[in-house]
Amino acid sequence: MNGEAYLDRINCEFTGYADRLFSERSIDGPTVYQSERDDWILAMIAAGMGYGFLPRSSADYPGVVYRPIIEPEFWRTVNLVTVRGRRHTPAVGALVREVMRTKWQGRKALALQAAESESG
């Protein structure tokens, strides 16, 4: 990617992280366009004007080929926030229970952590 034209998504949550990784690997190239609009970035990628980084769910666009980034790994932190004591709809309740039972990034499930701290 060194020397290739880059199309920058202004609101990309990985901008600072990616910049550091590229700098560490001596990867540099001109930023030829910046936009808040993913659809414009995708249209320019399809036109062959450069490359960009987008979530896979956003990259479905005619003429655009997407590839996962394997090395280095990119991670996103997502928080689920609810109001303590408020009744959830059945769908929200199911989501919260599943999130609490799931092992995230090699850590114990939150429900297991809570049970251990209460008993311990």
Biopython code that builds the backbone (N, CA, C, O; Angstrom):
import numpy as np
from Bio.PDB.StructureBuilder import StructureBuilder

atoms = [
    (1, "MET", "N", (0.813, -1.197, 0.000)),
    (1, "MET", "CA", (0.000, 0.000, 0.000)),
    (1, "MET", "C", (0.854, 1.257, 0.000)),
    (1, "MET", "O", (0.346, 2.364, -0.180)),
    (2, "ASN", "N", (2.146, 1.082, 0.201)),
    (2, "ASN", "CA", (3.033, 2.233, 0.213)),
    (2, "ASN", "C", (2.978, 2.957, -1.122)),
    (2, "ASN", "O", (3.163, 2.344, -2.174)),
    (3, "GLY", "N", (2.725, 4.252, -1.083)),
    (3, "GLY", "CA", (2.671, 5.062, -2.286)),
    (3, "GLY", "C", (1.312, 5.096, -2.965)),
    (3, "GLY", "O", (1.112, 5.882, -3.890)),
    (4, "GLU", "N", (0.375, 4.265, -2.531)),
    (4, "GLU", "CA", (-0.955, 4.219, -3.151)),
    (4, "GLU", "C", (-1.827, 5.370, -2.668)),
    (4, "GLU", "O", (-1.677, 5.844, -1.542)),
    (5, "ALA", "N", (-2.732, 5.813, -3.520)),
    (5, "ALA", "CA", (-3.654, 6.895, -3.187)),
    (5, "ALA", "C", (-4.669, 6.416, -2.145)),
    (5, "ALA", "O", (-5.272, 5.352, -2.292)),
    (6, "TYR", "N", (-4.846, 7.215, -1.096)),
    (6, "TYR", "CA", (-5.737, 6.870, 0.008)),
    (6, "TYR", "C", (-6.950, 7.785, 0.006)),
    (6, "TYR", "O", (-6.825, 9.000, -0.146)),
    (7, "LEU", "N", (-8.122, 7.191, 0.175)),
    (7, "LEU", "CA", (-9.379, 7.926, 0.275)),
    (7, "LEU", "C", (-9.827, 7.861, 1.731)),
    (7, "LEU", "O", (-10.184, 6.792, 2.226)),
    (8, "ASP", "N", (-9.810, 8.985, 2.407)),
    (8, "ASP", "CA", (-9.977, 9.051, 3.859)),
    (8, "ASP", "C", (-11.425, 9.298, 4.266)),
    (8, "ASP", "O", (-12.048, 10.271, 3.843)),
    (9, "ARG", "N", (-11.947, 8.396, 5.097)),
    (9, "ARG", "CA", (-13.252, 8.605, 5.738)),
    (9, "ARG", "C", (-13.003, 9.458, 6.970)),
    (9, "ARG", "O", (-12.388, 8.988, 7.928)),
    (10, "ILE", "N", (-13.460, 10.678, 6.966)),
    (10, "ILE", "CA", (-13.174, 11.615, 8.047)),
    (10, "ILE", "C", (-13.642, 11.094, 9.396)),
    (10, "ILE", "O", (-12.975, 11.324, 10.404)),
    (11, "ASN", "N", (-14.763, 10.403, 9.441)),
    (11, "ASN", "CA", (-15.309, 9.928, 10.709)),
    (11, "ASN", "C", (-14.869, 8.506, 11.054)),
    (11, "ASN", "O", (-15.490, 7.866, 11.902)),
    (12, "CYS", "N", (-13.832, 8.009, 10.428)),
    (12, "CYS", "CA", (-13.362, 6.650, 10.700)),
    (12, "CYS", "C", (-12.797, 6.571, 12.112)),
    (12, "CYS", "O", (-11.909, 7.340, 12.479)),
    (13, "GLU", "N", (-13.317, 5.637, 12.901)),
    (13, "GLU", "CA", (-12.883, 5.503, 14.285)),
    (13, "GLU", "C", (-11.471, 4.936, 14.407)),
    (13, "GLU", "O", (-10.906, 4.942, 15.500)),
    (14, "PHE", "N", (-10.890, 4.448, 13.319)),
    (14, "PHE", "CA", (-9.545, 3.869, 13.360)),
    (14, "PHE", "C", (-8.466, 4.805, 12.823)),
    (14, "PHE", "O", (-7.314, 4.397, 12.684)),
    (15, "THR", "N", (-8.815, 6.039, 12.523)),
    (15, "THR", "CA", (-7.855, 6.935, 11.885)),
    (15, "THR", "C", (-6.552, 7.048, 12.666)),
    (15, "THR", "O", (-5.494, 6.775, 12.099)),
    (16, "GLY", "N", (-6.577, 7.430, 13.919)),
    (16, "GLY", "CA", (-5.344, 7.579, 14.698)),
    (16, "GLY", "C", (-4.602, 6.272, 14.861)),
    (16, "GLY", "O", (-3.373, 6.238, 14.802)),
    (17, "TYR", "N", (-5.347, 5.189, 15.068)),
    (17, "TYR", "CA", (-4.755, 3.859, 15.230)),
    (17, "TYR", "C", (-4.061, 3.421, 13.945)),
    (17, "TYR", "O", (-2.922, 2.956, 13.978)),
    (18, "ALA", "N", (-4.740, 3.567, 12.826)),
    (18, "ALA", "CA", (-4.162, 3.162, 11.542)),
    (18, "ALA", "C", (-2.947, 4.017, 11.188)),
    (18, "ALA", "O", (-1.952, 3.500, 10.679)),
    (19, "ASP", "N", (-3.022, 5.319, 11.456)),
    (19, "ASP", "CA", (-1.884, 6.202, 11.160)),
    (19, "ASP", "C", (-0.621, 5.729, 11.878)),
    (19, "ASP", "O", (0.461, 5.697, 11.291)),
    (20, "ARG", "N", (-0.767, 5.364, 13.149)),
    (20, "ARG", "CA", (0.380, 4.894, 13.938)),
    (20, "ARG", "C", (0.938, 3.600, 13.358)),
    (20, "ARG", "O", (2.152, 3.446, 13.226)),
    (21, "LEU", "N", (0.035, 2.654, 13.005)),
    (21, "LEU", "CA", (0.482, 1.377, 12.445)),
    (21, "LEU", "C", (1.200, 1.571, 11.115)),
    (21, "LEU", "O", (2.223, 0.934, 10.865)),
    (22, "PHE", "N", (0.679, 2.438, 10.269)),
    (22, "PHE", "CA", (1.333, 2.696, 8.989)),
    (22, "PHE", "C", (2.696, 3.340, 9.188)),
    (22, "PHE", "O", (3.662, 2.983, 8.515)),
    (23, "SER", "N", (2.771, 4.282, 10.106)),
    (23, "SER", "CA", (4.042, 4.954, 10.374)),
    (23, "SER", "C", (5.090, 3.962, 10.865)),
    (23, "SER", "O", (6.245, 4.021, 10.442)),
    (24, "GLU", "N", (4.694, 3.042, 11.763)),
    (24, "GLU", "CA", (5.618, 2.028, 12.290)),
    (24, "GLU", "C", (6.142, 1.122, 11.178)),
    (24, "GLU", "O", (7.250, 0.596, 11.287)),
    (25, "ARG", "N", (5.375, 0.935, 10.126)),
    (25, "ARG", "CA", (5.749, 0.049, 9.024)),
    (25, "ARG", "C", (6.259, 0.812, 7.800)),
    (25, "ARG", "O", (6.428, 0.233, 6.728)),
    (26, "SER", "N", (6.503, 2.116, 7.967)),
    (26, "SER", "CA", (6.996, 2.991, 6.897)),
    (26, "SER", "C", (6.089, 2.950, 5.672)),
    (26, "SER", "O", (6.564, 2.975, 4.537)),
    (27, "ILE", "N", (4.783, 2.887, 5.909)),
    (27, "ILE", "CA", (3.810, 2.920, 4.815)),
    (27, "ILE", "C", (3.293, 4.338, 4.712)),
    (27, "ILE", "O", (2.779, 4.897, 5.682)),
    (28, "ASP", "N", (3.430, 4.915, 3.533)),
    (28, "ASP", "CA", (2.991, 6.288, 3.329)),
    (28, "ASP", "C", (2.442, 6.405, 1.922)),
    (28, "ASP", "O", (2.896, 5.719, 1.006)),
    (29, "GLY", "N", (1.479, 7.261, 1.761)),
    (29, "GLY", "CA", (0.902, 7.525, 0.453)),
    (29, "GLY", "C", (0.057, 8.774, 0.536)),
    (29, "GLY", "O", (-0.334, 9.194, 1.625)),
    (30, "PRO", "N", (-0.224, 9.366, -0.596)),
    (30, "PRO", "CA", (-0.983, 10.611, -0.569)),
    (30, "PRO", "C", (-2.459, 10.371, -0.230)),
    (30, "PRO", "O", (-3.079, 9.437, -0.739)),
    (31, "THR", "N", (-3.001, 11.215, 0.622)),
    (31, "THR", "CA", (-4.444, 11.231, 0.839)),
    (31, "THR", "C", (-5.010, 12.123, -0.250)),
    (31, "THR", "O", (-4.789, 13.335, -0.249)),
    (32, "VAL", "N", (-5.746, 11.517, -1.186)),
    (32, "VAL", "CA", (-6.215, 12.268, -2.350)),
    (32, "VAL", "C", (-7.615, 12.845, -2.172)),
    (32, "VAL", "O", (-8.029, 13.724, -2.927)),
    (33, "TYR", "N", (-8.343, 12.348, -1.168)),
    (33, "TYR", "CA", (-9.682, 12.870, -0.926)),
    (33, "TYR", "C", (-10.115, 12.508, 0.482)),
    (33, "TYR", "O", (-9.763, 11.447, 0.997)),
    (34, "GLN", "N", (-10.883, 13.402, 1.105)),
    (34, "GLN", "CA", (-11.465, 13.157, 2.418)),
    (34, "GLN", "C", (-12.956, 13.470, 2.350)),
    (34, "GLN", "O", (-13.370, 14.446, 1.724)),
    (35, "SER", "N", (-13.757, 12.626, 3.007)),
    (35, "SER", "CA", (-15.193, 12.869, 3.035)),
    (35, "SER", "C", (-15.816, 12.227, 4.264)),
    (35, "SER", "O", (-15.330, 11.214, 4.768)),
    (36, "GLU", "N", (-16.898, 12.833, 4.739)),
    (36, "GLU", "CA", (-17.703, 12.232, 5.797)),
    (36, "GLU", "C", (-18.651, 11.186, 5.222)),
    (36, "GLU", "O", (-19.240, 10.404, 5.968)),
    (37, "ARG", "N", (-18.798, 11.170, 3.911)),
    (37, "ARG", "CA", (-19.780, 10.303, 3.257)),
    (37, "ARG", "C", (-19.132, 9.033, 2.719)),
    (37, "ARG", "O", (-18.325, 9.074, 1.790)),
    (38, "ASP", "N", (-19.501, 7.906, 3.322)),
    (38, "ASP", "CA", (-18.973, 6.617, 2.882)),
    (38, "ASP", "C", (-19.352, 6.319, 1.435)),
    (38, "ASP", "O", (-18.556, 5.730, 0.703)),
    (39, "ASP", "N", (-20.550, 6.712, 1.010)),
    (39, "ASP", "CA", (-20.975, 6.430, -0.364)),
    (39, "ASP", "C", (-20.082, 7.140, -1.378)),
    (39, "ASP", "O", (-19.828, 6.596, -2.453)),
    (40, "TRP", "N", (-19.604, 8.334, -1.064)),
    (40, "TRP", "CA", (-18.691, 9.024, -1.972)),
    (40, "TRP", "C", (-17.345, 8.316, -2.024)),
    (40, "TRP", "O", (-16.765, 8.139, -3.095)),
    (41, "ILE", "N", (-16.853, 7.912, -0.852)),
    (41, "ILE", "CA", (-15.584, 7.185, -0.808)),
    (41, "ILE", "C", (-15.703, 5.894, -1.620)),
    (41, "ILE", "O", (-14.809, 5.566, -2.400)),
    (42, "LEU", "N", (-16.798, 5.167, -1.440)),
    (42, "LEU", "CA", (-17.004, 3.921, -2.188)),
    (42, "LEU", "C", (-17.074, 4.171, -3.691)),
    (42, "LEU", "O", (-16.520, 3.395, -4.470)),
    (43, "ALA", "N", (-17.733, 5.225, -4.103)),
    (43, "ALA", "CA", (-17.822, 5.550, -5.536)),
    (43, "ALA", "C", (-16.439, 5.839, -6.110)),
    (43, "ALA", "O", (-16.139, 5.437, -7.235)),
    (44, "MET", "N", (-15.599, 6.528, -5.354)),
    (44, "MET", "CA", (-14.244, 6.823, -5.825)),
    (44, "MET", "C", (-13.382, 5.574, -5.861)),
    (44, "MET", "O", (-12.559, 5.410, -6.762)),
    (45, "ILE", "N", (-13.567, 4.686, -4.879)),
    (45, "ILE", "CA", (-12.845, 3.415, -4.908)),
    (45, "ILE", "C", (-13.254, 2.631, -6.147)),
    (45, "ILE", "O", (-12.400, 2.085, -6.846)),
    (46, "ALA", "N", (-14.558, 2.573, -6.426)),
    (46, "ALA", "CA", (-15.060, 1.855, -7.601)),
    (46, "ALA", "C", (-14.519, 2.463, -8.889)),
    (46, "ALA", "O", (-14.323, 1.752, -9.875)),
    (47, "ALA", "N", (-14.276, 3.766, -8.888)),
    (47, "ALA", "CA", (-13.739, 4.448, -10.066)),
    (47, "ALA", "C", (-12.227, 4.283, -10.194)),
    (47, "ALA", "O", (-11.631, 4.772, -11.154)),
    (48, "GLY", "N", (-11.595, 3.590, -9.223)),
    (48, "GLY", "CA", (-10.158, 3.343, -9.306)),
    (48, "GLY", "C", (-9.296, 4.482, -8.807)),
    (48, "GLY", "O", (-8.118, 4.560, -9.157)),
    (49, "MET", "N", (-9.858, 5.373, -7.994)),
    (49, "MET", "CA", (-9.107, 6.544, -7.536)),
    (49, "MET", "C", (-8.248, 6.279, -6.313)),
    (49, "MET", "O", (-7.456, 7.140, -5.927)),
    (50, "GLY", "N", (-8.381, 5.104, -5.686)),
    (50, "GLY", "CA", (-7.577, 4.810, -4.511)),
    (50, "GLY", "C", (-8.228, 3.740, -3.669)),
    (50, "GLY", "O", (-9.159, 3.060, -4.100)),
    (51, "TYR", "N", (-7.708, 3.603, -2.435)),
    (51, "TYR", "CA", (-8.247, 2.610, -1.506)),
    (51, "TYR", "C", (-8.728, 3.315, -0.246)),
    (51, "TYR", "O", (-8.374, 4.465, 0.013)),
    (52, "GLY", "N", (-9.538, 2.611, 0.528)),
    (52, "GLY", "CA", (-10.017, 3.150, 1.791)),
    (52, "GLY", "C", (-10.285, 2.021, 2.767)),
    (52, "GLY", "O", (-10.239, 0.846, 2.405)),
    (53, "PHE", "N", (-10.563, 2.387, 4.001)),
    (53, "PHE", "CA", (-10.917, 1.423, 5.039)),
    (53, "PHE", "C", (-12.363, 1.666, 5.433)),
    (53, "PHE", "O", (-12.755, 2.779, 5.781)),
    (54, "LEU", "N", (-13.146, 0.594, 5.370)),
    (54, "LEU", "CA", (-14.552, 0.665, 5.762)),
    (54, "LEU", "C", (-14.917, -0.612, 6.480)),
    (54, "LEU", "O", (-14.287, -1.649, 6.277)),
    (55, "PRO", "N", (-15.952, -0.539, 7.335)),
    (55, "PRO", "CA", (-16.455, -1.792, 7.902)),
    (55, "PRO", "C", (-16.978, -2.681, 6.775)),
    (55, "PRO", "O", (-17.521, -2.185, 5.789)),
    (56, "ARG", "N", (-16.816, -3.977, 6.923)),
    (56, "ARG", "CA", (-17.253, -4.907, 5.877)),
    (56, "ARG", "C", (-18.722, -4.685, 5.522)),
    (56, "ARG", "O", (-19.103, -4.764, 4.354)),
    (57, "SER", "N", (-19.539, -4.408, 6.529)),
    (57, "SER", "CA", (-20.969, -4.216, 6.288)),
    (57, "SER", "C", (-21.254, -3.000, 5.416)),
    (57, "SER", "O", (-22.341, -2.897, 4.846)),
    (58, "SER", "N", (-20.307, -2.082, 5.301)),
    (58, "SER", "CA", (-20.492, -0.873, 4.489)),
    (58, "SER", "C", (-19.878, -0.985, 3.101)),
    (58, "SER", "O", (-20.112, -0.124, 2.254)),
    (59, "ALA", "N", (-19.108, -2.017, 2.859)),
    (59, "ALA", "CA", (-18.320, -2.085, 1.626)),
    (59, "ALA", "C", (-19.028, -2.759, 0.465)),
    (59, "ALA", "O", (-18.412, -2.991, -0.576)),
    (60, "ASP", "N", (-20.297, -3.077, 0.615)),
    (60, "ASP", "CA", (-21.048, -3.714, -0.470)),
    (60, "ASP", "C", (-21.467, -2.643, -1.468)),
    (60, "ASP", "O", (-22.470, -1.954, -1.281)),
    (61, "TYR", "N", (-20.685, -2.520, -2.523)),
    (61, "TYR", "CA", (-20.903, -1.472, -3.514)),
    (61, "TYR", "C", (-20.454, -2.010, -4.866)),
    (61, "TYR", "O", (-19.403, -2.645, -4.951)),
    (62, "PRO", "N", (-21.226, -1.771, -5.929)),
    (62, "PRO", "CA", (-20.837, -2.291, -7.241)),
    (62, "PRO", "C", (-19.429, -1.843, -7.649)),
    (62, "PRO", "O", (-19.106, -0.657, -7.599)),
    (63, "GLY", "N", (-18.616, -2.789, -8.045)),
    (63, "GLY", "CA", (-17.267, -2.484, -8.499)),
    (63, "GLY", "C", (-16.228, -2.416, -7.403)),
    (63, "GLY", "O", (-15.047, -2.216, -7.688)),
    (64, "VAL", "N", (-16.637, -2.578, -6.152)),
    (64, "VAL", "CA", (-15.697, -2.514, -5.028)),
    (64, "VAL", "C", (-15.420, -3.923, -4.530)),
    (64, "VAL", "O", (-16.343, -4.705, -4.299)),
    (65, "VAL", "N", (-14.161, -4.235, -4.368)),
    (65, "VAL", "CA", (-13.739, -5.512, -3.808)),
    (65, "VAL", "C", (-13.194, -5.226, -2.418)),
    (65, "VAL", "O", (-12.370, -4.329, -2.242)),
    (66, "TYR", "N", (-13.647, -5.982, -1.438)),
    (66, "TYR", "CA", (-13.138, -5.771, -0.087)),
    (66, "TYR", "C", (-12.394, -7.006, 0.377)),
    (66, "TYR", "O", (-12.727, -8.135, 0.015)),
    (67, "ARG", "N", (-11.389, -6.764, 1.179)),
    (67, "ARG", "CA", (-10.572, -7.823, 1.751)),
    (67, "ARG", "C", (-10.406, -7.551, 3.239)),
    (67, "ARG", "O", (-10.237, -6.400, 3.641)),
    (68, "PRO", "N", (-10.451, -8.588, 4.056)),
    (68, "PRO", "CA", (-10.244, -8.366, 5.485)),
    (68, "PRO", "C", (-8.785, -8.010, 5.778)),
    (68, "PRO", "O", (-7.872, -8.449, 5.078)),
    (69, "ILE", "N", (-8.589, -7.222, 6.803)),
    (69, "ILE", "CA", (-7.241, -6.903, 7.262)),
    (69, "ILE", "C", (-6.855, -8.000, 8.249)),
    (69, "ILE", "O", (-7.498, -8.172, 9.284)),
    (70, "ILE", "N", (-5.816, -8.727, 7.922)),
    (70, "ILE", "CA", (-5.370, -9.839, 8.751)),
    (70, "ILE", "C", (-4.269, -9.387, 9.712)),
    (70, "ILE", "O", (-4.319, -9.677, 10.907)),
    (71, "GLU", "N", (-3.291, -8.686, 9.185)),
    (71, "GLU", "CA", (-2.167, -8.242, 9.992)),
    (71, "GLU", "C", (-1.859, -6.807, 9.616)),
    (71, "GLU", "O", (-1.568, -6.551, 8.447)),
    (72, "PRO", "N", (-1.905, -5.887, 10.507)),
    (72, "PRO", "CA", (-2.206, -6.038, 11.924)),
    (72, "PRO", "C", (-3.714, -6.160, 12.152)),
    (72, "PRO", "O", (-4.518, -5.756, 11.311)),
    (73, "GLU", "N", (-4.074, -6.717, 13.287)),
    (73, "GLU", "CA", (-5.483, -6.865, 13.628)),
    (73, "GLU", "C", (-6.056, -5.524, 14.069)),
    (73, "GLU", "O", (-5.404, -4.752, 14.772)),
    (74, "PHE", "N", (-7.276, -5.267, 13.645)),
    (74, "PHE", "CA", (-7.993, -4.074, 14.070)),
    (74, "PHE", "C", (-9.144, -4.528, 14.961)),
    (74, "PHE", "O", (-9.900, -5.428, 14.595)),
    (75, "TRP", "N", (-9.275, -3.909, 16.124)),
    (75, "TRP", "CA", (-10.344, -4.236, 17.067)),
    (75, "TRP", "C", (-11.192, -3.008, 17.323)),
    (75, "TRP", "O", (-10.710, -1.877, 17.272)),
    (76, "ARG", "N", (-12.429, -3.242, 17.594)),
    (76, "ARG", "CA", (-13.362, -2.171, 17.936)),
    (76, "ARG", "C", (-13.987, -2.493, 19.289)),
    (76, "ARG", "O", (-14.390, -3.629, 19.536)),
    (77, "THR", "N", (-14.065, -1.505, 20.152)),
    (77, "THR", "CA", (-14.739, -1.666, 21.432)),
    (77, "THR", "C", (-16.159, -1.143, 21.286)),
    (77, "THR", "O", (-16.377, -0.013, 20.851)),
    (78, "VAL", "N", (-17.113, -1.974, 21.654)),
    (78, "VAL", "CA", (-18.521, -1.601, 21.600)),
    (78, "VAL", "C", (-19.089, -1.764, 23.000)),
    (78, "VAL", "O", (-18.832, -2.773, 23.656)),
    (79, "ASN", "N", (-19.842, -0.808, 23.459)),
    (79, "ASN", "CA", (-20.449, -0.863, 24.784)),
    (79, "ASN", "C", (-21.955, -1.008, 24.664)),
    (79, "ASN", "O", (-22.585, -0.358, 23.830)),
    (80, "LEU", "N", (-22.520, -1.850, 25.488)),
    (80, "LEU", "CA", (-23.965, -1.988, 25.600)),
    (80, "LEU", "C", (-24.356, -1.302, 26.896)),
    (80, "LEU", "O", (-23.876, -1.673, 27.967)),
    (81, "VAL", "N", (-25.223, -0.307, 26.806)),
    (81, "VAL", "CA", (-25.602, 0.481, 27.968)),
    (81, "VAL", "C", (-27.113, 0.400, 28.136)),
    (81, "VAL", "O", (-27.863, 0.611, 27.183)),
    (82, "THR", "N", (-27.558, 0.090, 29.362)),
    (82, "THR", "CA", (-28.981, 0.087, 29.683)),
    (82, "THR", "C", (-29.181, 0.817, 30.997)),
    (82, "THR", "O", (-28.213, 1.155, 31.678)),
    (83, "VAL", "N", (-30.429, 1.060, 31.354)),
    (83, "VAL", "CA", (-30.744, 1.705, 32.613)),
    (83, "VAL", "C", (-31.015, 0.621, 33.644)),
    (83, "VAL", "O", (-31.902, -0.214, 33.461)),
    (84, "ARG", "N", (-30.247, 0.636, 34.730)),
    (84, "ARG", "CA", (-30.402, -0.359, 35.789)),
    (84, "ARG", "C", (-31.820, -0.283, 36.354)),
    (84, "ARG", "O", (-32.331, 0.790, 36.675)),
    (85, "GLY", "N", (-32.434, -1.462, 36.464)),
    (85, "GLY", "CA", (-33.762, -1.545, 37.051)),
    (85, "GLY", "C", (-34.914, -1.347, 36.077)),
    (85, "GLY", "O", (-36.059, -1.643, 36.420)),
    (86, "ARG", "N", (-34.648, -0.864, 34.894)),
    (86, "ARG", "CA", (-35.719, -0.661, 33.914)),
    (86, "ARG", "C", (-36.021, -1.983, 33.214)),
    (86, "ARG", "O", (-35.109, -2.721, 32.843)),
    (87, "ARG", "N", (-37.302, -2.273, 33.039)),
    (87, "ARG", "CA", (-37.697, -3.481, 32.317)),
    (87, "ARG", "C", (-37.300, -3.365, 30.854)),
    (87, "ARG", "O", (-37.472, -2.323, 30.222)),
    (88, "HIS", "N", (-36.768, -4.458, 30.340)),
    (88, "HIS", "CA", (-36.402, -4.500, 28.924)),
    (88, "HIS", "C", (-37.519, -5.137, 28.119)),
    (88, "HIS", "O", (-38.299, -5.934, 28.639)),
    (89, "THR", "N", (-37.586, -4.779, 26.850)),
    (89, "THR", "CA", (-38.456, -5.514, 25.939)),
    (89, "THR", "C", (-37.885, -6.920, 25.825)),
    (89, "THR", "O", (-36.714, -7.115, 26.152)),
    (90, "PRO", "N", (-38.648, -7.903, 25.382)),
    (90, "PRO", "CA", (-38.093, -9.256, 25.240)),
    (90, "PRO", "C", (-36.837, -9.291, 24.358)),
    (90, "PRO", "O", (-35.894, -10.020, 24.665)),
    (91, "ALA", "N", (-36.813, -8.524, 23.285)),
    (91, "ALA", "CA", (-35.653, -8.538, 22.387)),
    (91, "ALA", "C", (-34.419, -7.954, 23.073)),
    (91, "ALA", "O", (-33.333, -8.526, 22.982)),
    (92, "VAL", "N", (-34.574, -6.826, 23.756)),
    (92, "VAL", "CA", (-33.442, -6.208, 24.448)),
    (92, "VAL", "C", (-32.974, -7.113, 25.589)),
    (92, "VAL", "O", (-31.773, -7.268, 25.809)),
    (93, "GLY", "N", (-33.919, -7.708, 26.311)),
    (93, "GLY", "CA", (-33.554, -8.625, 27.390)),
    (93, "GLY", "C", (-32.737, -9.804, 26.886)),
    (93, "GLY", "O", (-31.761, -10.205, 27.520)),
    (94, "ALA", "N", (-33.139, -10.366, 25.733)),
    (94, "ALA", "CA", (-32.394, -11.487, 25.144)),
    (94, "ALA", "C", (-30.988, -11.046, 24.738)),
    (94, "ALA", "O", (-30.026, -11.788, 24.934)),
    (95, "LEU", "N", (-30.865, -9.854, 24.179)),
    (95, "LEU", "CA", (-29.547, -9.344, 23.790)),
    (95, "LEU", "C", (-28.658, -9.152, 25.023)),
    (95, "LEU", "O", (-27.495, -9.556, 25.008)),
    (96, "VAL", "N", (-29.178, -8.551, 26.071)),
    (96, "VAL", "CA", (-28.391, -8.321, 27.285)),
    (96, "VAL", "C", (-27.936, -9.648, 27.890)),
    (96, "VAL", "O", (-26.775, -9.787, 28.276)),
    (97, "ARG", "N", (-28.840, -10.620, 27.976)),
    (97, "ARG", "CA", (-28.461, -11.932, 28.525)),
    (97, "ARG", "C", (-27.360, -12.577, 27.687)),
    (97, "ARG", "O", (-26.418, -13.145, 28.241)),
    (98, "GLU", "N", (-27.465, -12.499, 26.373)),
    (98, "GLU", "CA", (-26.452, -13.103, 25.499)),
    (98, "GLU", "C", (-25.107, -12.402, 25.660)),
    (98, "GLU", "O", (-24.068, -13.060, 25.713)),
    (99, "VAL", "N", (-25.118, -11.080, 25.738)),
    (99, "VAL", "CA", (-23.875, -10.319, 25.925)),
    (99, "VAL", "C", (-23.220, -10.699, 27.249)),
    (99, "VAL", "O", (-22.000, -10.844, 27.324)),
    (100, "MET", "N", (-24.023, -10.859, 28.281)),
    (100, "MET", "CA", (-23.487, -11.206, 29.607)),
    (100, "MET", "C", (-22.909, -12.620, 29.648)),
    (100, "MET", "O", (-22.001, -12.891, 30.434)),
    (101, "ARG", "N", (-23.424, -13.523, 28.813)),
    (101, "ARG", "CA", (-22.945, -14.925, 28.802)),
    (101, "ARG", "C", (-21.754, -15.140, 27.879)),
    (101, "ARG", "O", (-21.094, -16.177, 27.953)),
    (102, "THR", "N", (-21.474, -14.186, 27.023)),
    (102, "THR", "CA", (-20.448, -14.356, 25.999)),
    (102, "THR", "C", (-19.064, -14.023, 26.527)),
    (102, "THR", "O", (-18.895, -13.069, 27.287)),
    (103, "LYS", "N", (-18.083, -14.805, 26.128)),
    (103, "LYS", "CA", (-16.673, -14.566, 26.451)),
    (103, "LYS", "C", (-16.143, -13.579, 25.401)),
    (103, "LYS", "O", (-16.155, -13.879, 24.207)),
    (104, "TRP", "N", (-15.688, -12.428, 25.836)),
    (104, "TRP", "CA", (-15.227, -11.390, 24.917)),
    (104, "TRP", "C", (-13.711, -11.253, 25.003)),
    (104, "TRP", "O", (-13.153, -11.091, 26.088)),
    (105, "GLN", "N", (-13.061, -11.318, 23.867)),
    (105, "GLN", "CA", (-11.617, -11.120, 23.742)),
    (105, "GLN", "C", (-10.827, -11.901, 24.782)),
    (105, "GLN", "O", (-9.891, -11.380, 25.388)),
    (106, "GLY", "N", (-11.214, -13.158, 24.982)),
    (106, "GLY", "CA", (-10.472, -14.029, 25.868)),
    (106, "GLY", "C", (-10.761, -13.821, 27.344)),
    (106, "GLY", "O", (-10.162, -14.491, 28.185)),
    (107, "ARG", "N", (-11.655, -12.918, 27.677)),
    (107, "ARG", "CA", (-11.988, -12.664, 29.084)),
    (107, "ARG", "C", (-13.199, -13.495, 29.484)),
    (107, "ARG", "O", (-13.993, -13.909, 28.640)),
    (108, "LYS", "N", (-13.325, -13.732, 30.786)),
    (108, "LYS", "CA", (-14.489, -14.457, 31.282)),
    (108, "LYS", "C", (-15.761, -13.680, 30.961)),
    (108, "LYS", "O", (-15.746, -12.453, 30.863)),
    (109, "ALA", "N", (-16.860, -14.413, 30.798)),
    (109, "ALA", "CA", (-18.150, -13.772, 30.574)),
    (109, "ALA", "C", (-18.479, -12.862, 31.755)),
    (109, "ALA", "O", (-18.138, -13.180, 32.895)),
    (110, "LEU", "N", (-19.135, -11.740, 31.494)),
    (110, "LEU", "CA", (-19.465, -10.774, 32.545)),
    (110, "LEU", "C", (-20.336, -11.395, 33.630)),
    (110, "LEU", "O", (-20.162, -11.094, 34.811)),
    (111, "ALA", "N", (-21.267, -12.256, 33.243)),
    (111, "ALA", "CA", (-22.132, -12.896, 34.237)),
    (111, "ALA", "C", (-21.298, -13.783, 35.164)),
    (111, "ALA", "O", (-21.561, -13.837, 36.366)),
    (112, "LEU", "N", (-20.308, -14.470, 34.624)),
    (112, "LEU", "CA", (-19.437, -15.319, 35.434)),
    (112, "LEU", "C", (-18.573, -14.459, 36.368)),
    (112, "LEU", "O", (-18.387, -14.803, 37.536)),
    (113, "GLN", "N", (-18.056, -13.362, 35.860)),
    (113, "GLN", "CA", (-17.258, -12.445, 36.691)),
    (113, "GLN", "C", (-18.101, -11.924, 37.852)),
    (113, "GLN", "O", (-17.629, -11.879, 38.988)),
    (114, "ALA", "N", (-19.337, -11.534, 37.577)),
    (114, "ALA", "CA", (-20.222, -11.005, 38.621)),
    (114, "ALA", "C", (-20.523, -12.062, 39.661)),
    (114, "ALA", "O", (-20.520, -11.774, 40.858)),
    (115, "ALA", "N", (-20.787, -13.296, 39.217)),
    (115, "ALA", "CA", (-21.092, -14.386, 40.157)),
    (115, "ALA", "C", (-19.883, -14.679, 41.038)),
    (115, "ALA", "O", (-20.043, -14.929, 42.233)),
    (116, "GLU", "N", (-18.689, -14.656, 40.480)),
    (116, "GLU", "CA", (-17.478, -14.920, 41.252)),
    (116, "GLU", "C", (-17.219, -13.823, 42.278)),
    (116, "GLU", "O", (-16.783, -14.112, 43.392)),
    (117, "SER", "N", (-17.483, -12.569, 41.916)),
    (117, "SER", "CA", (-17.221, -11.477, 42.858)),
    (117, "SER", "C", (-18.253, -11.481, 43.992)),
    (117, "SER", "O", (-17.943, -11.080, 45.113)),
    (118, "GLU", "N", (-19.485, -11.935, 43.699)),
    (118, "GLU", "CA", (-20.518, -12.008, 44.746)),
    (118, "GLU", "C", (-20.233, -13.135, 45.736)),
    (118, "GLU", "O", (-20.530, -13.014, 46.925)),
    (119, "SER", "N", (-19.654, -14.235, 45.238)),
    (119, "SER", "CA", (-19.398, -15.391, 46.108)),
    (119, "SER", "C", (-18.055, -15.281, 46.823)),
    (119, "SER", "O", (-17.795, -16.015, 47.776)),
    (120, "GLY", "N", (-17.218, -14.383, 46.375)),
    (120, "GLY", "CA", (-15.881, -14.408, 46.823)),
    (120, "GLY", "C", (-15.384, -13.538, 47.846)),
    (120, "GLY", "O", (-14.206, -13.606, 48.195)),
]
sb = StructureBuilder()
sb.init_structure("model")
sb.init_model(0)
sb.init_chain("A")
sb.init_seg("    ")
for serial, (resi, resn, name, xyz) in enumerate(atoms, 1):
    if name == "N":
        sb.init_residue(resn, " ", resi, " ")
    sb.init_atom(name, np.array(xyz, "f"), 0.0, 1.0, " ", f" {name:<3s}", serial, name[0])
structure = sb.get_structure()
